[in-house]
Amino acid sequence: MIATLSSADSPLHHETSAMRERAVSGYPGGTGRAPGTTLSAVTERNEPTNESAGGPDDASGPDRTGGPTAADGHPRPGPPGAPRTGARGEPDAGDGSAASLRDYRAAFRAARAPLAVLNRDGLILAANPAFGELVGAAPDDLVAATAADLTELGTDPRIWAAYREVLRGHSDRLRCTRRLKHPDGQFLWAEVTVEPLPDEDCVLLSVADISDRHDLLARLRHLQMHDPVTRLPNRALFFERLAGALESAAFEQHGTGRVGLCYLDLDGFKAVNDTLGHRVGDRLLSAVAQRLTHCAESLAERGAVRGGSGHLVARLGGDEFALLVEDSAGTEQLAELAQRVLDALQRPFDLAGQRLSVSASIGVVERAATGTTATGLMQAADTTLYWAKEDGKARWTLFDPERNAHRMTRQALSSTLRPAVDRGEFTLEYQPLVGLGDGRAQGVEALVRWRHPQFGTLSPNRFIGLAEENGSIVELGRWVLARACHQARAWQLARPGAEPLFVSVNVAVRQVWDSDLVADVAGILAETGLPPALLQLELTESAVMGSAGRPLQALQALSEMGVRIAIDDFGTGYSNLAYLSRLPVSVLKLDGSFVRGFRSQEHPNPADETIVEALVALAHRLGLTVTAECVESAEQAERLRRIGCDTGQGWLYSRPVPPDRVCDLIGAGRRQAGA
């Protein structure tokens, strides 16, 4: 045991001590601390002193700090960590002031903050009464106790590692927040600080009660992480919980290792806000939130969701909600939850005299947590929600990897369409348009192909729709038009004296709206030298019918220029025949669905034949020619010829071929016609 310091008896010693007291700060390590003062002597436990052993000048008496004395009167070295002593056996404060050290010791004991001095092994050397009150033990009984056990520093691996670094002298400070249990059974939040003591081989541990501050921060966090309308967790808390669920599910040994998500959007909620106001809309959102919570809790009570705490209902914003299921049991569980939600929301809502009915579209995703990211899971859920709306709304849709792969392919194609034109990845093939009366090729239709470096050669139906959606059809269409006109002029020059071939080029309606098609055509014809009569532009029926304003003016200008206008896929769009007399159209191309009914002589489709015959007659009365698409057999060609179709196009004559084979096909067709 280490004895306490005793007061000196001589007046001179009292005067010297008083002077040194004024020079010393009352806080260890403070600016007024005397050089050489050590906190170790301050923090030792107070032991009874033996006043009869000798006065302050008696060098042969026992050491006042408990250190052994040699025969020559000098103190023997104490154990490591023990306070250093001077020549007279008193703790060495640099100036020999015992009174200042008593001040330190008194401050240590009187401090309201729990304090403890630890050795490098984390064992308590001394503790003040506040620390003893905190842990429910007398300070003397805490000597040699493990501080980490008393302050919960060993329960968190990261905090434990940082704590060990401070003990070893590799770190200057540890400050962390721990939840401690008071002897009265109440819990408190405490800020625990551990830092080395200057010039000492020990560390100081201090504890500050921050329960009030922690509760305030908890309330502020609750407000920050919850939606004020529905009181549900908001987007920030949802993603925090989702990330934690994925991490724990991937490493937890006893769980399923899977996670599920129902991502829903209310159908037509905007109409509620627009017609009834946002106040009613907010009430509806709150009512929806209650029903969603009830659905999740009912599954939890049945044991479908682990322990009732493995689910989270959140409002992500607007009319979007999410139901997260941790440790999900598979797609059947998520499908059951989604169906429960649909059934619950289909029941009418009574809100302040308003009776409302709503529905929801739900995207359902369920997968293993390993290899899954929060971003990837939400992307899959958002895609599946889009499918549910696309499929008709008021339903749930399960994530389909194949369908998603197709969507990803579309996205990849869409994003590379524009640079593909500059890289020269597109090429043209040509399919002949043959006169049904003489079998001779009168023209060719230019069909674009995309030689994609990853997906191979793609036909127009794989990318034309995408090009129209993202606007790249304007640049692509201009390239196709220029390339086809150059090729048609080359054929004309290569076959002097022969009847020239016209070239037919498809034009998207967006080309008419988003570019100056008339100027483009005029410039290309002037550049190539191709006569306007050898160019035919094909527009779909849905694009032409109902045209007014700029599209109609463009078609009129092109027709006056001498360019032929054809309506493609006629009979499948609006079929407003009144427009045929107003539009500058010269050719109708019958959709292949009509021609397919001509395949079998034994089982003809009289309705198709009647429709085609009527359309051909009408077109001829209006001065238009008729081209039949998808002609695949001589039988079809003969029946179409008898009805009165002018030209045919299809595999009977040729599949689309590169430009260098067109002349050979034309020559072969003329020989057959001559035979």
C-alpha positions in Angstrom: 0.0 0.0 0.0 1.2 3.5 -0.8 1.0 6.0 2.2 -0.4 9.5 1.8 1.7 12.6 2.0 2.0 14.2 5.4 2.3 17.9 6.2 5.6 19.4 7.3 5.8 20.8 10.8 8.4 23.5 10.4 7.3 27.1 9.7 9.9 27.4 7.0 8.5 24.3 5.3 5.0 25.7 5.6 6.0 29.0 3.9 7.8 27.2 1.1 4.8 24.9 0.5 2.5 27.9 0.4 4.6 29.6 -2.2 4.7 26.5 -4.3 1.0 26.0 -3.9 0.4 29.4 -5.6 2.6 28.3 -8.5 0.8 25.1 -9.3 -2.5 24.7 -11.2 -5.2 22.6 -9.8 -5.6 20.5 -13.0 -3.0 17.9 -14.1 -1.1 19.1 -17.1 -2.4 22.7 -16.7 -0.5 25.8 -17.5 0.3 26.4 -13.8 1.6 22.9 -13.2 5.0 22.7 -11.6 7.8 21.1 -13.6 8.2 17.5 -12.9 4.8 17.1 -11.1 3.4 13.6 -11.6 -0.2 12.7 -11.4 0.7 9.2 -10.2 1.3 10.5 -6.7 -1.9 12.4 -6.8 -4.1 9.5 -7.7 -2.8 6.9 -5.2 -5.3 5.8 -2.6 -5.0 7.6 0.8 -3.5 5.3 3.4 -3.0 6.0 7.1 0.3 7.6 8.0 2.6 6.8 10.9 3.2 10.2 12.4 5.4 8.7 15.2 7.9 7.3 12.7 9.6 10.6 12.3 9.4 14.3 11.3 9.8 15.8 7.9 13.5 16.0 8.3 14.0 12.5 9.6 15.6 10.7 6.7 15.7 7.5 8.6 11.9 7.3 8.9 9.6 5.5 6.6 9.1 6.9 3.1 6.0 9.1 3.0 4.9 7.7 -0.3 5.4 4.1 0.7 8.8 3.7 -1.0 11.5 1.6 0.8 14.5 3.5 2.2 18.1 2.3 1.9 20.6 2.3 4.7 22.1 5.5 3.4 18.8 7.3 3.8 18.1 7.6 0.0 14.8 6.1 -1.3 15.0 2.9 -3.2 13.6 2.8 -6.7 9.9 1.8 -6.7 8.1 -0.5 -9.1 7.3 0.7 -12.6 4.4 3.1 -12.6 5.0 4.1 -9.0 5.4 7.8 -8.2 8.9 9.2 -8.3 10.3 10.4 -4.9 12.8 13.0 -4.0 15.8 12.7 -1.7 13.7 13.0 1.4 11.2 10.3 0.3 8.4 12.8 -0.8 6.9 12.7 -4.3 9.0 14.7 -6.6 7.1 17.6 -8.0 10.2 19.3 -9.4 10.1 21.8 -6.5 9.3 19.3 -3.8 5.8 20.7 -3.1 3.8 18.2 -1.2 0.9 20.7 -0.8 0.4 21.0 -4.6 0.3 17.3 -5.0 -2.3 17.2 -2.2 -4.3 19.7 -4.3 -4.1 17.4 -7.3 -5.2 14.4 -5.3 -8.1 16.4 -3.7 -9.2 17.6 -7.2 -9.1 14.0 -8.5 -11.3 12.8 -5.6 -13.7 15.8 -5.7 -14.2 15.8 -9.4 -17.8 15.2 -10.4 -16.7 13.4 -13.5 -15.9 9.8 -13.1 -12.1 9.4 -13.4 -9.8 6.4 -13.2 -6.0 6.0 -13.8 -5.1 2.8 -15.6 -1.8 1.0 -16.2 -0.8 -0.1 -19.7 -2.6 -3.4 -19.2 -5.9 -1.6 -18.7 -6.1 -2.3 -15.0 -7.2 0.4 -12.6 -4.5 2.0 -10.4 -6.9 4.5 -8.8 -10.4 5.7 -9.2 -12.3 8.7 -7.8 -15.6 8.4 -5.8 -17.6 9.5 -8.9 -16.3 6.6 -10.8 -17.1 4.3 -8.0 -20.6 5.6 -7.9 -21.0 5.1 -11.6 -20.1 1.4 -11.4 -21.5 0.8 -7.9 -18.3 0.0 -6.0 -16.0 1.7 -3.6 -13.0 3.3 -5.2 -10.6 1.1 -3.1 -12.3 -2.0 -4.4 -11.7 -1.1 -8.0 -8.0 -1.3 -7.9 -6.7 -3.9 -10.3 -10.1 -4.2 -11.9 -10.4 -4.3 -15.7 -11.6 -0.9 -16.9 -12.9 -2.2 -20.2 -15.3 -4.4 -18.5 -16.7 -1.6 -16.4 -17.1 0.8 -19.4 -18.2 -1.6 -22.2 -15.1 -0.9 -24.2 -14.6 -4.5 -25.1 -18.1 -5.2 -26.7 -17.3 -3.4 -30.0 -14.3 -4.8 -31.9 -13.4 -1.5 -33.4 -13.5 0.4 -30.1 -11.6 -2.4 -28.4 -8.9 -2.2 -31.1 -8.6 1.6 -30.7 -8.5 1.3 -26.9 -5.6 -1.1 -27.1 -3.8 1.3 -29.4 -4.0 4.0 -26.7 -2.8 1.6 -23.9 0.2 0.6 -26.0 1.1 4.2 -26.6 0.4 4.0 -30.4 -2.5 6.5 -30.3 -3.0 9.8 -28.4 -6.7 9.5 -27.6 -9.9 7.4 -27.7 -13.3 9.0 -27.5 -16.4 6.9 -27.9 -20.0 6.7 -26.9 -21.1 3.7 -24.8 -24.4 2.7 -23.2 -23.7 1.9 -19.5 -26.0 0.4 -16.9 -26.2 2.3 -13.6 -26.3 0.4 -10.3 -29.9 1.5 -9.9 -30.8 -0.4 -13.0 -31.2 2.6 -15.3 -29.1 2.9 -18.5 -27.2 6.0 -19.5 -25.3 7.1 -22.5 -21.7 8.1 -21.7 -18.8 9.6 -23.6 -15.7 7.6 -22.6 -12.3 9.2 -23.1 -9.0 7.5 -22.7 -5.7 9.3 -23.1 -2.1 9.0 -21.9 -0.9 11.1 -19.0 2.1 13.3 -19.7 5.4 11.9 -18.4 3.7 8.9 -17.0 3.4 5.2 -17.9 -0.3 5.2 -17.4 -3.5 6.6 -18.9 -6.5 8.5 -17.6 -10.0 7.3 -18.3 -12.9 9.8 -17.9 -16.6 9.3 -18.3 -19.1 12.0 -19.1 -22.9 11.5 -18.9 -24.4 12.6 -22.2 -27.8 11.0 -21.9 -29.6 14.3 -22.3 -27.6 15.2 -25.4 -28.0 11.7 -26.8 -31.8 11.9 -26.3 -31.9 15.2 -28.0 -29.8 13.9 -30.9 -32.0 10.9 -31.1 -35.2 13.0 -31.3 -33.5 15.2 -34.0 -32.5 12.1 -35.9 -36.0 10.7 -35.7 -37.3 13.9 -37.2 -34.6 13.8 -39.9 -35.2 10.2 -40.7 -39.0 10.0 -40.8 -41.6 11.4 -43.1 -43.7 14.2 -41.5 -46.9 13.2 -43.3 -47.0 9.5 -42.7 -44.6 9.1 -39.8 -42.9 6.3 -41.7 -39.2 6.0 -42.2 -38.1 8.2 -45.1 -35.7 7.5 -48.0 -32.6 8.2 -46.0 -33.5 5.7 -43.2 -34.7 3.2 -45.7 -31.4 3.1 -47.6 -29.5 3.0 -44.3 -31.5 0.0 -43.2 -31.3 -1.6 -46.6 -27.5 -1.4 -46.6 -27.4 -2.8 -43.1 -29.7 -5.7 -44.0 -27.6 -6.6 -47.0 -24.4 -6.6 -44.9 -25.8 -8.6 -42.0 -27.6 -11.1 -44.2 -24.5 -11.8 -46.2 -22.5 -12.7 -43.1 -25.1 -14.0 -40.6 -24.8 -17.7 -40.0 -28.4 -18.5 -38.8 -30.5 -16.4 -41.2 -31.7 -17.2 -44.7 -29.1 -14.9 -46.3 -31.8 -13.4 -48.5 -33.6 -10.1 -48.8 -36.9 -9.1 -50.4 -38.4 -5.8 -51.5 -41.9 -4.6 -52.6 -41.7 -1.2 -54.3 -45.1 0.3 -55.0 -46.5 3.4 -56.5 -50.1 4.6 -56.2 -52.0 4.7 -59.5 -53.5 8.0 -60.3 -52.5 9.7 -57.1 -51.8 13.0 -58.9 -55.5 13.3 -59.8 -56.3 13.3 -56.1 -54.0 16.2 -55.4 -55.2 18.1 -58.5 -58.9 17.7 -57.9 -59.3 17.5 -54.1 -56.1 19.3 -52.9 -52.9 18.3 -51.2 -54.6 18.2 -47.8 -56.8 15.3 -48.8 -53.8 13.8 -50.6 -51.8 13.9 -47.4 -54.6 12.2 -45.5 -54.8 9.5 -48.2 -51.0 8.9 -47.9 -51.3 8.6 -44.1 -54.1 6.1 -44.5 -52.2 4.1 -47.1 -49.2 4.1 -44.7 -51.3 2.6 -41.9 -52.6 -0.2 -44.2 -49.1 -1.0 -45.4 -47.8 -1.2 -41.9 -50.7 -3.5 -40.9 -49.9 -5.8 -43.8 -46.3 -6.1 -42.8 -47.1 -6.6 -39.2 -49.7 -9.3 -39.9 -47.1 -11.3 -41.8 -44.7 -10.8 -38.9 -47.2 -12.1 -36.4 -47.7 -15.2 -38.5 -44.0 -15.8 -38.5 -43.6 -15.0 -42.2 -41.2 -12.3 -41.2 -38.6 -13.1 -38.6 -39.4 -11.9 -35.2 -41.5 -9.0 -36.3 -38.4 -6.8 -36.6 -37.2 -8.0 -40.0 -39.5 -5.7 -42.0 -39.5 -2.0 -42.7 -42.2 0.1 -44.3 -41.0 3.4 -45.7 -42.2 6.3 -47.8 -39.6 7.1 -50.4 -41.2 10.3 -51.6 -44.4 11.4 -53.4 -46.7 8.4 -53.6 -43.9 5.8 -53.6 -43.6 3.3 -50.7 -41.3 0.4 -50.0 -41.6 -2.7 -47.9 -38.3 -4.3 -47.0 -38.2 -7.9 -45.8 -35.0 -9.0 -44.1 -34.2 -12.7 -44.1 -36.9 -13.4 -46.6 -38.1 -16.9 -47.2 -38.4 -16.7 -51.0 -40.5 -15.3 -53.7 -43.7 -16.8 -52.4 -43.4 -14.8 -49.2 -42.9 -11.6 -51.2 -45.7 -12.4 -53.6 -48.1 -13.0 -50.6 -47.1 -9.7 -49.1 -47.6 -7.9 -52.4 -51.0 -9.5 -52.9 -52.0 -8.5 -49.3 -51.0 -4.9 -50.1 -53.1 -4.9 -53.3 -56.1 -6.3 -51.5 -55.8 -3.8 -48.6 -55.5 -0.8 -50.9 -58.5 -1.8 -53.0 -60.8 -1.2 -50.1 -62.2 2.3 -50.2 -60.8 5.1 -48.0 -63.2 7.4 -46.0 -61.4 10.7 -45.5 -63.3 13.6 -44.0 -66.4 12.9 -45.9 -64.5 11.9 -49.1 -64.7 8.3 -50.2 -61.8 7.4 -52.3 -60.6 4.3 -54.1 -57.0 3.8 -55.2 -54.9 1.1 -56.6 -51.2 0.4 -56.7 -48.6 -1.0 -59.0 -45.9 -3.1 -57.2 -42.5 -4.3 -58.3 -41.3 -7.4 -56.3 -37.7 -8.4 -56.0 -36.3 -11.2 -53.9 -32.7 -12.4 -54.1 -29.6 -13.6 -52.1 -27.9 -10.8 -50.2 -24.4 -12.0 -51.3 -23.4 -10.0 -54.3 -26.3 -7.7 -54.1 -26.0 -3.9 -53.6 -28.6 -1.5 -52.4 -28.3 0.4 -55.7 -28.7 -2.8 -57.8 -31.7 -4.0 -55.7 -33.4 -0.6 -56.1 -32.8 -0.5 -59.8 -34.3 -4.0 -60.2 -37.3 -2.9 -58.1 -37.8 0.3 -60.1 -37.6 -1.6 -63.3 -40.2 -4.2 -62.1 -42.5 -1.4 -60.9 -42.3 0.0 -64.4 -43.3 -3.4 -65.8 -46.3 -3.5 -63.5 -47.5 -0.2 -64.8 -46.7 -1.1 -68.4 -48.7 -4.3 -68.0 -51.9 -2.5 -66.9 -51.4 -1.2 -63.4 -53.2 -2.4 -60.2 -51.0 -5.5 -60.1 -47.7 -6.8 -58.8 -44.9 -8.0 -61.1 -42.0 -10.2 -60.1 -38.5 -9.4 -61.4 -37.6 -11.4 -64.5 -33.9 -11.6 -65.3 -34.5 -12.4 -69.0 -36.9 -9.5 -69.4 -34.4 -7.3 -67.6 -31.6 -8.5 -69.9 -33.6 -7.5 -72.9 -34.2 -4.1 -71.3 -30.5 -3.7 -70.6 -29.8 -4.6 -74.2 -32.2 -1.9 -75.4 -30.5 0.6 -73.1 -27.1 -0.4 -74.4 -28.2 0.0 -78.0 -29.9 3.3 -77.2 -26.8 4.8 -75.6 -24.5 3.8 -78.5 -26.8 4.7 -81.5 -25.4 8.2 -82.0 -21.7 7.4 -82.0 -22.4 4.3 -84.1 -23.3 6.6 -87.1 -20.0 8.4 -86.8 -18.1 5.1 -86.4 -19.7 3.8 -89.7 -21.3 0.8 -88.1 -24.5 1.1 -90.3 -24.9 -0.4 -93.8 -27.7 -0.6 -96.4 -29.2 -3.6 -98.1 -31.7 -3.5 -100.9 -34.9 -5.5 -101.7 -36.4 -5.2 -105.2 -39.9 -3.9 -106.0 -41.1 -6.0 -108.9 -43.9 -5.4 -111.3 -46.5 -8.1 -110.9 -47.5 -7.8 -114.6 -44.1 -8.3 -116.2 -41.9 -9.5 -113.3 -39.3 -6.8 -113.9 -37.7 -4.9 -111.0 -38.8 -1.3 -111.0 -37.1 -0.1 -107.9 -35.5 -1.1 -104.6 -36.2 -0.4 -101.0 -33.2 0.6 -98.9 -33.1 -1.3 -95.6 -30.6 -0.2 -92.9 -28.6 -2.8 -90.9 -26.5 -2.2 -87.8 -23.3 -4.2 -87.6 -23.0 -4.0 -83.9 -19.6 -4.9 -82.5 -21.2 -6.8 -79.6 -24.6 -8.1 -80.8 -23.8 -8.7 -84.5 -25.9 -7.6 -87.4 -29.2 -6.1 -86.2 -32.3 -5.6 -88.3 -34.2 -2.3 -88.2 -36.9 -3.5 -85.8 -34.2 -3.9 -83.2 -33.1 -0.2 -83.1 -35.4 2.1 -85.2 -37.8 2.4 -82.4 -35.0 3.3 -80.0 -33.6 5.8 -82.5 -37.0 7.5 -82.7 -37.2 7.6 -78.9 -33.9 9.3 -78.3 -33.9 11.5 -81.4 -30.9 9.8 -83.1 -33.3 8.9 -86.0 -32.7 12.3 -87.5 -29.0 11.8 -87.9 -29.4 8.2 -88.9 -32.2 8.9 -91.4 -30.2 11.6 -93.0 -27.3 9.2 -93.5 -29.6 6.5 -94.9 -31.1 9.0 -97.4 -27.7 10.3 -98.6 -26.2 6.8 -98.9 -29.3 5.4 -100.8 -29.3 8.3 -103.2 -25.6 7.9 -103.9 -26.1 4.3 -104.6 -29.1 4.9 -106.9 -27.1 7.4 -108.9 -24.2 4.9 -109.2 -26.6 2.3 -110.6 -28.0 4.8 -113.1 -24.5 5.7 -114.3 -23.5 2.0 -114.5 -26.5 1.0 -116.7 -26.7 3.7 -119.4 -29.6 3.3 -121.7 -31.5 1.0 -119.3 -34.6 1.9 -117.5 -33.4 3.5 -114.2 -34.3 2.1 -110.8 -36.0 4.3 -108.2 -34.9 3.9 -104.6 -37.4 3.9 -101.8 -36.3 5.2 -98.3 -38.2 5.0 -95.1 -38.7 8.3 -93.2 -39.7 8.6 -89.6 -42.2 11.3 -88.6 -39.7 12.7 -86.2 -37.5 13.5 -89.1 -40.2 15.8 -90.4 -40.7 17.5 -87.1 -37.1 17.7 -85.8 -35.3 18.5 -89.0 -35.8 20.4 -92.3 -36.5 17.3 -94.4 -37.2 19.3 -97.5 -33.9 21.0 -97.3 -32.1 17.7 -96.6 -33.7 16.0 -99.6 -33.0 19.0 -101.9 -29.4 19.1 -100.8 -28.7 15.4 -101.2 -30.4 15.3 -104.6 -28.3 18.2 -105.7 -25.1 16.6 -104.4 -25.7 13.2 -105.9 -27.3 14.3 -109.2 -30.1 11.8 -108.7 -33.3 12.9 -110.4 -36.2 13.5 -107.9 -38.4 11.1 -109.8 -36.0 8.2 -108.8 -36.5 8.9 -105.1 -39.5 7.5 -103.1 -40.0 8.4 -99.5 -42.1 6.0 -97.3 -43.9 7.1 -94.2 -46.1 5.0 -92.0 -49.8 5.4 -92.2 -50.0 6.5 -88.5 -47.5 9.2 -89.3 -49.2 10.5 -92.5 -52.9 10.3 -91.6 -54.0 13.4 -89.7 -51.0 15.3 -90.8 -51.4 19.0 -90.7 -49.2 22.1 -90.4 -45.5 21.5 -90.9 -45.7 17.7 -91.9 -48.3 18.4 -94.5 -46.4 21.4 -95.9 -43.2 19.3 -96.1 -45.0 16.5 -98.0 -46.5 19.0 -100.4 -43.1 20.6 -101.0 -41.4 17.2 -101.6 -44.2 16.2 -104.0 -43.9 19.4 -105.9 -40.1 18.8 -106.1 -40.9 15.5 -108.0 -40.3 13.1 -105.1 -42.8 10.2 -104.8 -44.6 9.8 -101.5 -45.7 6.3 -100.3 -47.8 5.3 -97.3 -46.1 2.2 -95.7 -48.0 -0.5 -93.9 -51.3 0.8 -95.2 -54.4 -0.8 -93.6 -53.1 -1.2 -90.1 -53.1 2.4 -88.8 -55.8 5.0 -88.6 -57.1 4.1 -92.1 -58.9 7.5 -92.4 -59.6 7.3 -96.1 -60.7 10.9 -96.3 -57.1 12.0 -96.0 -56.1 10.1 -99.2 -57.7 12.8 -101.4 -55.8 15.6 -99.5 -52.3 14.2 -99.2 -49.7 14.3 -102.0 -49.4 10.5 -102.0 -48.6 8.4 -105.1 -48.2 4.9 -103.7 -50.0 2.7 -101.1 -48.0 -0.2 -99.7 -50.4 -2.9 -98.3 -49.3 -4.4 -95.0 -48.1 -7.9 -95.2 -50.9 -9.1 -92.8 -53.3 -8.9 -95.7 -51.1 -10.7 -98.1 -50.5 -13.7 -95.8 -54.2 -14.6 -96.2 -53.3 -15.4 -99.9 -51.0 -18.2 -99.1 -53.2 -21.2 -99.5 -55.3 -21.9 -102.6 -57.1 -24.6 -100.8 -58.0 -22.5 -97.7 -58.2 -18.9 -98.9 -59.3 -16.1 -96.6 -62.1 -14.5 -98.5 -62.1 -11.5 -96.1 -58.5 -10.6 -96.8 -59.1 -10.9 -100.5 -62.2 -8.8 -100.4 -60.4 -6.0 -98.4 -57.3 -6.0 -100.7 -59.5 -5.9 -103.8 -61.5 -2.9 -102.4 -58.3 -1.1 -101.4 -56.7 -1.6 -104.8 -59.8 -0.4 -106.6 -60.0 2.7 -104.4 -56.3 3.5 -104.9 -56.6 3.2 -108.6 -59.7 5.4 -108.6 -57.6 8.0 -106.8 -54.7 7.7 -109.3 -52.4 5.8 -106.8 -50.4 2.6 -107.4 -50.4 -0.3 -105.0 -47.5 -2.4 -103.7 -48.1 -5.6 -101.8 -45.5 -6.5 -99.2 -44.4 -9.9 -97.9 -45.0 -11.8 -101.2 -43.5 -15.2 -100.5 -45.0 -17.5 -103.2 -45.9 -17.5 -106.9 -49.4 -18.3 -105.9 -49.7 -15.2 -103.8 -48.2 -13.1 -106.6 -50.6 -14.5 -109.2 -53.7 -13.8 -107.0 -52.5 -10.3 -106.2 -51.9 -9.7 -110.0 -55.4 -10.8 -110.8 -56.8 -8.4 -108.1 -54.9 -5.5 -109.7 -51.8 -4.9 -107.5 -49.1 -3.1 -109.4 -45.9 -4.2 -107.7 -44.8 -6.8 -105.2 -42.0 -7.0 -102.6 -40.9 -10.1 -100.7 -38.8 -13.2 -100.5 -40.3 -14.6 -103.6 -38.2 -12.2 -105.5 -35.2 -11.7 -103.2 -34.2 -11.2 -99.7 -32.4 -7.9 -98.9 -29.0 -8.0 -100.5 -25.8 -5.8 -100.6 -25.7 -3.2 -103.3 -23.2 -5.1 -105.5 -25.7 -7.9 -106.0 -28.7 -5.7 -107.1 -27.6 -5.5 -110.8 -27.3 -9.3 -111.0 -30.9 -9.6 -109.6 -32.2 -7.1 -112.0 -30.6 -8.9 -114.9 -32.0 -12.3 -113.8 -35.4 -10.8 -113.4 -35.4 -9.4 -116.9 -34.3 -12.7 -118.4 -37.2 -14.5 -116.6 -39.6 -11.9 -117.8 -38.4 -12.3 -121.3 -38.7 -16.1 -121.2 
